């Protein structure tokens, strides 16, 4: 008989706390745990394990473990940034979300069973009857050459393409003990990247899972990755989805056309690339049709631009594109989170050059990224002088004015409008202008990001998109050279203002009252 997965006594007790506490008391009880000395990392770990062990994946990407696991990196980093007991805010939000998911009728009850690692065999590979095109999508070169590792890799990837999640989980658990973290992630990337134009989370979820493990410990690899594997194995390997007449196969064709796999493309960037990075980034950011950025990226790589430099240009372009649109979806974070995760895989040993290249080329092709493109009507935020009429303020006064502008956004009924249809109110432009003035005056970015970190912890409507967006922006700010950093700094303010218009801050207000007690 199968039995439910259980953890060691100490962590098991904390996981059960997340799973079993009455949602009406979870905010108060979480604060009590933190004030009582429970290490933040332990509570983040327990919440991640609870939401993986005890929630099922709904049909779409909302609910279950997807967004709580994608949020682990942001929760840890923001908690480390905030001073004193304010550092508890992102952890309280994360624990509350995981607890609520465990109690949701849409996601449970679900019980993750123990599984034993399984080594693949030639017979396992032959079991899966899938098309050649689907097989090429999951593993272009090697379908098992006789070694145990290669044969198990082939069985794993064919089981994904054949929509057999249980088998894929068994094979993955065996591979976990035989491959490096980068090579393990690489196994999931072919389908993840190929399906990016179907749903941005096909790419974001497995990559954020790898990053969550860097936060809580790789000993949890065999637990956290299992729902990410199920997420991939529940979709057919269909690659010919066309958006604006561009399919993934067309993007793959550019790799061949520009002979990118045959070139000695540098990994690391250098100051000598600065002008080219800026030019490519500005071109990407100015694209009215995001698909127009794909070929310039391929051309830049063919022309010798490094992988890191190309990732930085994509980041600059994504920030400029974000500031240029009035799209007001509070979950509109994927320009930054998508690029941030692509730059992550570039840095990982074990991830293939093919997947790094295709990751860059698909950077602006996800459907949630594309939602903002029809509303590119705020280019003044990037191209014009929007600060000339502002009063000069000291750094503290400007931070206060910025906070007041964010908090004073008019209320919009997200639920009534539907988040996909939200347009940012014009008042957000004032927030953007104040943030741009902050950048132009050269004020301290750490003080700015500390203020916005607390604001990012207020939202409890978007399954942590505000936290993920904020942390991705901070990551990108510090990974981007001058004179383009300001784009990220200003993007953080726009994100905060857009998220604040819904004013669904119930967990935050409860936590703040308790913190003040």
C-alpha positions as CSV (number, residue, x, y, z in Angstrom):
1,X,0.0,0.0,0.0
2,X,1.1,3.6,-0.7
3,X,1.4,5.9,2.3
4,X,1.4,9.6,2.7
5,X,4.8,11.3,2.6
6,X,6.0,12.4,6.0
7,X,9.0,14.5,7.1
8,X,11.3,14.4,10.1
9,X,9.6,15.2,13.5
10,X,10.7,18.8,13.9
11,X,9.7,20.0,10.4
12,X,6.7,17.7,10.3
13,X,5.2,19.5,13.3
14,X,5.7,22.9,11.6
15,X,4.2,21.6,8.3
16,X,1.2,20.4,10.2
17,X,0.9,23.8,11.8
18,X,0.5,25.3,8.3
19,X,-1.8,22.6,7.1
20,X,-4.1,22.3,10.2
21,X,-4.4,25.8,11.7
22,X,-7.8,27.4,11.4
23,X,-7.5,30.0,8.5
24,X,-9.3,32.5,10.8
25,X,-6.3,32.3,13.2
26,X,-3.4,31.7,10.9
27,X,-2.2,35.3,10.8
28,X,-2.1,35.6,14.6
29,X,-0.6,32.1,15.1
30,X,2.1,32.7,12.5
31,X,3.1,35.9,14.2
32,X,3.2,34.1,17.6
33,X,5.5,31.5,16.0
34,X,7.9,34.1,14.7
35,X,7.9,36.1,17.9
36,X,8.5,32.9,19.8
37,X,11.7,32.3,17.9
38,X,10.8,30.0,15.0
39,X,13.4,30.8,12.4
40,X,12.0,32.5,9.3
41,X,13.6,29.9,7.0
42,X,12.0,27.1,8.9
43,X,8.5,28.6,8.5
44,X,9.0,29.4,4.8
45,X,10.2,25.8,4.3
46,X,7.2,24.4,6.2
47,X,4.8,26.5,4.2
48,X,6.3,25.3,1.0
49,X,6.2,21.7,2.0
50,X,2.6,22.0,3.2
51,X,1.3,23.5,0.0
52,X,3.1,20.9,-2.1
53,X,2.0,18.0,0.1
54,X,-1.6,18.9,0.7
55,X,-2.9,20.8,-2.3
56,X,-3.7,19.6,-5.8
57,X,-3.1,21.5,-9.0
58,X,-6.3,23.1,-10.3
59,X,-6.9,23.1,-14.1
60,X,-5.4,26.5,-14.5
61,X,-2.3,28.1,-12.9
62,X,-4.1,29.7,-10.0
63,X,-4.3,27.8,-6.8
64,X,-2.4,24.8,-5.5
65,X,1.4,25.1,-5.1
66,X,2.2,27.1,-8.2
67,X,2.3,30.7,-6.9
68,X,3.3,29.9,-3.3
69,X,6.4,28.1,-4.6
70,X,7.1,30.8,-7.1
71,X,7.0,33.2,-4.3
72,X,9.6,31.6,-2.0
73,X,12.5,33.5,-3.4
74,X,10.8,36.8,-3.0
75,X,9.5,36.1,0.5
76,X,13.0,35.2,1.7
77,X,14.7,38.2,0.1
78,X,12.1,40.7,1.1
79,X,12.0,39.4,4.7
80,X,15.8,39.9,4.8
81,X,15.5,43.5,3.4
82,X,12.8,44.7,5.9
83,X,13.9,45.8,9.4
84,X,12.7,44.5,12.8
85,X,9.3,42.9,12.9
86,X,8.3,44.3,9.5
87,X,10.4,41.4,8.2
88,X,7.6,39.1,9.4
89,X,5.1,40.6,6.9
90,X,6.1,38.6,3.7
91,X,6.4,35.4,5.8
92,X,2.9,36.0,7.3
93,X,1.5,36.5,3.7
94,X,3.2,33.4,2.5
95,X,2.1,31.2,5.4
96,X,-1.5,32.5,5.2
97,X,-1.7,31.8,1.4
98,X,-0.4,28.3,1.8
99,X,-2.7,27.6,4.8
100,X,-5.7,29.0,2.8
101,X,-4.9,26.8,-0.2
102,X,-4.7,23.7,2.1
103,X,-8.2,24.5,3.3
104,X,-9.7,25.4,-0.1
105,X,-12.4,23.2,-1.6
106,X,-10.8,23.7,-5.0
107,X,-7.4,22.3,-4.1
108,X,-8.0,19.6,-1.5
109,X,-8.0,17.4,0.3
110,X,-4.9,16.1,-1.5
111,X,-2.3,13.8,0.0
112,X,1.1,13.4,-1.6
113,X,2.2,9.7,-1.5
114,X,5.7,8.4,-1.0
115,X,7.3,7.3,-4.2
116,X,10.4,5.2,-4.8
117,X,13.0,6.2,-7.3
118,X,12.8,4.2,-10.5
119,X,15.6,3.7,-13.0
120,X,14.5,3.8,-16.6
121,X,14.9,1.0,-19.1
122,X,14.6,0.6,-22.9
123,X,11.3,-1.0,-22.3
124,X,10.1,2.1,-20.4
125,X,11.0,4.3,-23.4
126,X,9.2,2.1,-25.9
127,X,6.1,2.2,-23.7
128,X,5.3,5.8,-24.6
129,X,3.8,6.1,-28.1
130,X,4.2,9.7,-29.0
131,X,4.9,11.5,-32.3
132,X,8.4,12.2,-33.5
133,X,7.8,16.0,-33.3
134,X,6.7,15.7,-29.6
135,X,9.8,13.6,-28.9
136,X,12.1,16.1,-30.5
137,X,10.5,18.8,-28.4
138,X,11.4,17.2,-25.1
139,X,14.9,15.9,-26.0
140,X,16.3,17.0,-29.4
141,X,19.5,14.9,-29.4
142,X,19.7,11.8,-27.1
143,X,16.9,9.4,-26.4
144,X,18.9,6.9,-24.4
145,X,22.3,5.6,-25.6
146,X,22.6,2.7,-23.2
147,X,23.8,4.3,-20.0
148,X,21.4,4.2,-17.0
149,X,21.4,8.0,-16.7
150,X,20.7,8.6,-20.4
151,X,18.0,5.9,-20.5
152,X,16.3,7.2,-17.4
153,X,16.4,10.8,-18.8
154,X,14.8,9.6,-22.0
155,X,12.1,7.7,-20.1
156,X,11.5,10.8,-17.9
157,X,11.1,13.1,-20.9
158,X,9.0,10.7,-22.9
159,X,6.7,10.2,-19.9
160,X,6.3,14.0,-19.7
161,X,5.3,14.2,-23.4
162,X,3.0,11.2,-23.0
163,X,1.2,13.0,-20.1
164,X,2.2,10.3,-17.6
165,X,3.0,12.3,-14.4
166,X,3.4,9.5,-12.0
167,X,6.0,7.7,-14.1
168,X,7.8,11.0,-14.6
169,X,8.0,11.6,-10.9
170,X,9.5,8.1,-10.3
171,X,12.2,8.7,-12.9
172,X,12.9,12.2,-11.6
173,X,13.5,10.9,-8.1
174,X,16.1,8.5,-9.5
175,X,17.7,11.2,-11.6
176,X,17.9,13.5,-8.5
177,X,20.6,11.3,-7.1
178,X,22.6,11.1,-10.3
179,X,22.5,14.6,-11.8
180,X,23.6,18.1,-10.8
181,X,20.9,20.7,-9.9
182,X,21.5,22.5,-13.2
183,X,21.2,19.3,-15.3
184,X,18.0,18.3,-13.4
185,X,16.4,21.7,-14.2
186,X,17.6,21.3,-17.8
187,X,15.4,18.2,-18.2
188,X,12.3,20.3,-17.6
189,X,13.3,23.2,-19.8
190,X,12.6,21.9,-23.3
191,X,8.8,21.6,-22.7
192,X,8.8,24.6,-20.4
193,X,10.2,26.9,-23.0
194,X,8.3,25.4,-25.9
195,X,5.0,26.0,-24.0
196,X,5.8,29.5,-22.9
197,X,3.6,30.9,-25.7
198,X,0.7,28.8,-24.2
199,X,1.2,30.0,-20.6
200,X,4.1,31.9,-19.1
201,X,4.0,29.7,-16.0
202,X,5.1,26.7,-18.0
203,X,8.6,28.3,-17.9
204,X,8.3,30.3,-14.7
205,X,7.1,27.6,-12.4
206,X,9.9,25.0,-12.7
207,X,12.6,27.7,-12.7
208,X,11.2,29.4,-9.6
209,X,11.0,25.9,-8.0
210,X,14.8,25.5,-8.5
211,X,15.3,28.9,-7.0
212,X,13.0,28.1,-4.0
213,X,15.3,25.1,-3.3
214,X,18.3,27.5,-3.2
215,X,16.4,29.3,-0.4
216,X,15.2,26.4,1.7
217,X,17.7,23.6,0.9
218,X,18.2,21.1,-1.9
219,X,17.3,18.3,0.3
220,X,13.7,19.1,-0.6
221,X,14.3,18.6,-4.3
222,X,12.3,15.4,-4.4
223,X,9.3,17.0,-2.8
224,X,9.1,20.5,-4.4
225,X,9.7,19.4,-8.0
226,X,6.9,16.8,-8.0
227,X,4.0,19.1,-8.6
228,X,6.1,21.1,-11.1
229,X,6.6,17.8,-13.0
230,X,2.8,17.0,-12.8
231,X,2.2,20.6,-14.1
232,X,4.2,19.8,-17.2
233,X,2.9,16.3,-17.7
234,X,-0.8,17.3,-17.8
235,X,-0.5,19.1,-21.2
236,X,0.0,17.5,-24.7
237,X,3.2,18.4,-26.4
238,X,1.7,20.8,-28.8
239,X,4.3,23.3,-30.2
240,X,2.5,24.8,-33.2
241,X,0.4,27.3,-31.3
242,X,0.7,30.5,-33.2
243,X,0.4,34.0,-31.7
244,X,0.5,36.8,-34.2
245,X,1.8,34.4,-36.9
246,X,4.8,33.3,-34.7
247,X,5.1,29.8,-33.3
248,X,7.8,28.2,-31.2
249,X,8.9,26.3,-34.3
250,X,9.6,29.6,-36.0
251,X,11.7,30.7,-33.0
252,X,13.6,27.4,-33.1
253,X,14.2,28.1,-36.8
254,X,16.1,31.3,-35.9
255,X,18.5,29.2,-33.9
256,X,19.3,27.2,-37.0
257,X,19.2,30.2,-39.4
258,X,21.8,32.2,-37.4
259,X,23.7,29.0,-36.6
260,X,23.7,29.9,-32.9
261,X,24.6,26.5,-31.7
262,X,27.6,26.4,-33.9
263,X,29.0,29.7,-32.7
264,X,31.3,30.3,-29.7
265,X,29.0,32.6,-27.9
266,X,30.6,34.1,-24.8
267,X,28.8,33.5,-21.5
268,X,30.0,36.5,-19.6
269,X,29.5,40.2,-20.4
270,X,32.1,42.9,-20.2
271,X,32.1,46.8,-20.1
272,X,33.0,46.7,-23.8
273,X,29.4,45.5,-24.5
274,X,27.7,48.4,-22.8
275,X,26.7,50.3,-25.9
276,X,25.4,47.3,-27.8
277,X,23.4,46.2,-24.7
278,X,21.8,49.6,-24.4
279,X,21.0,49.8,-28.1
280,X,19.4,46.3,-28.1
281,X,17.5,47.0,-24.9
282,X,16.1,50.3,-26.2
283,X,15.1,48.6,-29.5
284,X,13.3,45.8,-27.6
285,X,11.6,48.3,-25.3
286,X,10.4,50.4,-28.2
287,X,8.8,47.5,-30.1
288,X,5.1,48.0,-30.6
289,X,4.9,44.3,-31.5
290,X,6.8,42.3,-29.0
291,X,7.5,39.6,-31.5
292,X,9.6,42.1,-33.5
293,X,12.2,41.8,-30.8
294,X,13.0,38.1,-31.4
295,X,15.1,38.4,-34.6
296,X,17.2,41.4,-33.2
297,X,18.1,39.2,-30.3
298,X,19.1,36.3,-32.6
299,X,21.2,38.8,-34.7
300,X,22.9,40.2,-31.6
301,X,23.9,36.7,-30.4
302,X,25.1,35.9,-33.9
303,X,27.1,39.1,-33.9
304,X,29.0,38.1,-30.7
305,X,27.0,39.6,-27.9
306,X,27.4,37.4,-24.8
307,X,24.5,35.5,-23.2
308,X,24.7,37.6,-20.1
309,X,24.8,40.8,-22.2
310,X,21.8,39.7,-24.2
311,X,19.9,38.8,-21.0
312,X,20.7,42.3,-19.7
313,X,19.4,43.9,-22.9
314,X,16.2,41.9,-22.7
315,X,15.8,43.1,-19.1
316,X,16.3,46.7,-20.1
317,X,13.7,46.3,-22.9
318,X,11.2,44.5,-20.6
319,X,11.4,47.4,-18.1
320,X,10.9,50.0,-20.8
321,X,8.0,48.0,-22.2
322,X,6.4,47.8,-18.8
323,X,6.6,51.5,-18.2
324,X,5.3,52.2,-21.7
325,X,1.9,50.5,-21.2
326,X,-1.1,51.6,-19.2
327,X,-2.1,48.0,-18.7
328,X,-3.2,47.8,-15.1
329,X,-3.6,44.1,-14.3
330,X,-2.2,43.7,-10.7
331,X,-0.7,40.4,-11.8
332,X,1.1,42.0,-14.7
333,X,4.5,40.9,-13.4
334,X,5.7,38.6,-16.1
335,X,7.8,41.0,-18.2
336,X,10.1,41.2,-15.1
337,X,9.7,37.8,-13.6
338,X,10.1,36.1,-17.0
339,X,13.3,37.9,-17.8
340,X,14.6,37.5,-14.3
341,X,14.2,33.7,-14.5
342,X,15.8,33.7,-18.0
343,X,18.9,35.4,-16.6
344,X,18.9,32.9,-13.8
345,X,19.1,29.9,-16.2
346,X,21.9,31.6,-18.1
347,X,24.0,31.5,-15.0
348,X,23.4,27.8,-14.3
349,X,26.0,25.2,-15.0
350,X,24.3,22.2,-16.5
351,X,21.7,24.1,-18.5
352,X,22.3,23.5,-22.2
353,X,23.2,26.3,-24.6
354,X,20.1,25.4,-26.6
355,X,17.8,26.1,-23.7
356,X,19.6,29.3,-22.7
357,X,19.3,30.6,-26.3
358,X,15.6,29.6,-26.6
359,X,14.9,31.1,-23.2
360,X,16.2,34.4,-24.4
361,X,14.4,34.3,-27.8
362,X,11.1,33.5,-26.1
363,X,11.5,36.3,-23.5
364,X,8.5,38.4,-24.7
365,X,6.2,35.7,-26.1
366,X,4.2,34.6,-23.1
367,X,0.4,35.3,-23.3
368,X,0.4,37.3,-20.0
369,X,3.3,39.4,-21.3
370,X,1.4,40.1,-24.5
371,X,-1.7,41.3,-22.6
372,X,0.0,44.7,-22.1
373,X,1.1,45.2,-25.7
374,X,-2.3,46.7,-27.0
375,X,-2.0,49.5,-24.4
376,X,1.4,50.9,-25.3
377,X,0.2,54.5,-24.8
378,X,2.4,55.6,-21.9
379,X,5.7,56.0,-23.7
380,X,6.1,59.4,-22.2
381,X,7.1,57.6,-19.0
382,X,10.3,56.5,-20.8
383,X,10.8,59.0,-23.6
384,X,9.9,62.4,-22.2
385,X,10.8,64.7,-19.4
386,X,8.1,64.0,-16.9
387,X,9.8,65.5,-13.9
388,X,10.4,69.1,-15.0
389,X,7.3,70.4,-13.2
390,X,7.9,68.6,-9.9
391,X,9.0,70.4,-6.8
392,X,12.5,69.6,-5.6
393,X,12.4,67.5,-2.4
394,X,14.9,65.9,-0.1
395,X,15.2,62.2,-0.1
396,X,13.0,61.6,2.9
397,X,10.4,64.0,1.6
398,X,10.4,62.5,-1.8
399,X,10.0,59.0,-0.3
400,X,7.0,60.3,1.7
401,X,5.5,61.9,-1.4
402,X,6.0,58.7,-3.4
403,X,4.3,56.6,-0.6
404,X,1.4,59.1,-0.5
405,X,1.0,58.9,-4.2
406,X,0.8,55.1,-4.1
407,X,-1.6,55.0,-1.2
408,X,-3.8,57.7,-2.8
409,X,-4.5,55.7,-5.9
410,X,-8.2,55.6,-6.8
411,X,-10.0,52.4,-5.9
412,X,-10.8,50.0,-8.8
413,X,-13.1,47.0,-8.4
414,X,-10.8,44.3,-9.7
415,X,-13.4,41.6,-9.2
416,X,-16.1,43.5,-11.1
417,X,-13.8,44.7,-13.9
418,X,-11.9,41.5,-14.2
419,X,-8.1,41.8,-13.7
420,X,-7.3,41.1,-17.4
421,X,-9.4,44.2,-18.3
422,X,-7.9,46.7,-15.8
423,X,-6.3,49.9,-17.1
424,X,-4.1,51.8,-14.8
425,X,-5.6,55.1,-13.6
426,X,-3.9,58.3,-14.8
427,X,-2.8,58.9,-11.2
428,X,-0.2,56.2,-11.6
429,X,1.7,58.6,-13.9
430,X,2.3,60.8,-10.9
431,X,3.8,57.9,-9.0
432,X,6.0,57.1,-12.0
433,X,7.2,60.7,-12.3
434,X,8.1,60.9,-8.6
435,X,10.1,57.7,-8.9
436,X,11.9,59.0,-11.9
437,X,12.8,62.1,-10.1
438,X,14.2,60.0,-7.3
439,X,16.4,58.2,-9.8
440,X,17.5,61.5,-11.5
441,X,18.5,63.0,-8.1
442,X,20.7,60.0,-7.4
443,X,19.1,59.2,-4.1
444,X,19.8,56.0,-2.2
445,X,18.2,53.0,-3.9
446,X,18.3,50.8,-0.7
447,X,16.1,53.3,1.2
448,X,13.7,53.4,-1.8
449,X,13.5,49.6,-2.1
450,X,13.0,49.2,1.6
451,X,10.0,51.5,1.5
452,X,8.5,49.7,-1.5
453,X,9.3,46.3,0.0
454,X,6.8,47.0,2.8
455,X,4.2,48.2,0.3
456,X,4.6,45.0,-1.7
457,X,3.7,43.0,1.4
458,X,0.2,44.6,1.6
459,X,-1.5,42.8,-1.3
460,X,-3.3,39.5,-0.6
461,X,-5.3,39.2,-3.7
462,X,-2.8,38.2,-6.4
463,X,-1.2,35.1,-5.0
464,X,2.0,37.0,-4.2
465,X,2.4,38.6,-7.6
466,X,3.2,41.9,-5.9
467,X,6.1,40.4,-3.9
468,X,7.4,38.4,-6.9
469,X,7.3,41.4,-9.1
470,X,9.0,43.6,-6.6
471,X,11.8,41.2,-5.9
472,X,12.4,40.5,-9.7
473,X,12.7,44.2,-10.2
474,X,15.2,44.6,-7.4
475,X,17.2,41.6,-8.8
476,X,17.2,43.3,-12.2
477,X,18.1,46.7,-10.9
478,X,21.3,45.4,-9.3
479,X,22.1,43.2,-12.3
480,X,21.8,46.1,-14.8
481,X,24.5,48.7,-15.5
482,X,24.1,52.4,-15.7
483,X,22.6,54.4,-17.4
484,X,19.7,51.9,-17.6
485,X,19.1,51.0,-13.9
486,X,16.5,53.8,-13.5
487,X,14.1,51.9,-15.6
488,X,13.8,49.2,-13.0
489,X,13.7,51.6,-10.1
490,X,10.8,53.4,-11.7
491,X,9.1,50.1,-12.7
492,X,9.0,49.2,-9.0
493,X,6.9,52.3,-8.2
494,X,4.5,51.6,-11.1
495,X,4.0,48.0,-9.9
496,X,3.3,49.2,-6.4
497,X,0.8,51.8,-7.6
498,X,-1.0,49.4,-9.9
499,X,-1.3,46.8,-7.2
500,X,-2.5,49.3,-4.6
501,X,-5.6,50.4,-6.6
502,X,-7.5,47.3,-5.5
503,X,-6.7,47.9,-1.8
504,X,-7.3,44.2,-0.9
505,X,-5.0,44.3,2.2
506,X,-6.9,42.2,4.8
507,X,-4.0,40.1,5.9
508,X,-1.7,43.1,6.0
509,X,-4.0,45.2,8.2
510,X,-4.6,42.3,10.6
511,X,-0.8,41.7,10.8
512,X,-0.1,45.4,11.3
513,X,-2.6,45.6,14.1
514,X,-1.0,42.6,15.8
515,X,2.5,44.0,15.3
516,X,1.5,47.2,16.9
517,X,0.0,45.5,19.9
